[in-house]
Amino acid sequence: MWEEAFKQQIKFKGEQTDLYMFGDEEQEIPLWAGYSLGHYLVKWYLDNNDNSIKQLLLLSSEAFLD
């Protein structure tokens, strides 16, 4: 799902992100897809890096995409 839908829309802001964050049945994007993806992205990052939660909060969003 990341490569197919989300990564291509990475620069979108505001209402443009609604269908990716909240889902859209017509476009077959699951309910709360963006939140679920964010959860798993942070989990993956924590599992693969030696950062504390405190350090994690100070990282830029770009750090998760590298």
N, C-alpha and C positions, 0 to 999 in steps of 0.2 A: 504494500500500500504506500510506503514511503516514496519509492521511486516512481510509481505510477501517478500519484496524485499530489502528495504534499510537497515534495522537493521542488517541483516545478512552480509552486506558488509561494515559495519562501519569502518573497519580498512584499506580498500582499499585506494590507493593513485594514483595520476597521471592518466594515460590513462585507468586504471582499472575502474575509476569512470565515464568515458565519457557516457556510455549508461544510467547510472542512472541520471546524470546531464542534459544531452541533449535529452534523450529519444531514443527509438529504436522501430520502427514499427514492425519488425520481432518478437521481444519479448514482444510486446504489452505494452511497457512502453511509456507513453505519452510524447510528445515534451515538453522539459523544466521541466520535472517532478521533478528533484532535486531542481531546483530553487523555484518551487512552494511549495514543501515540506518545504524548508528552510524558506520561507516567513511565512507560516502558523505555523511553529514551533516557530519562534520568536514572532509572534502575540499571540499565545497561552501563551507563557511564560510571556509576558508583561501583558496580561489579568489576569494572575493567581499569579503574584508576585509584590511586591512593590519595583520595581527597576526603576530608571530613565534611560533614554537612555544612559547617561554618565556612569552609573554603569553597564549597560548591556554590553557596549563595553569592559569593563574590565574583564568580566566573561570568564572562560574557556569554551570550547565547551562541556565538560563533564557536566557542570551545567545544560545544556538543556536536557540531556538524563536521568537524575536521576528521 
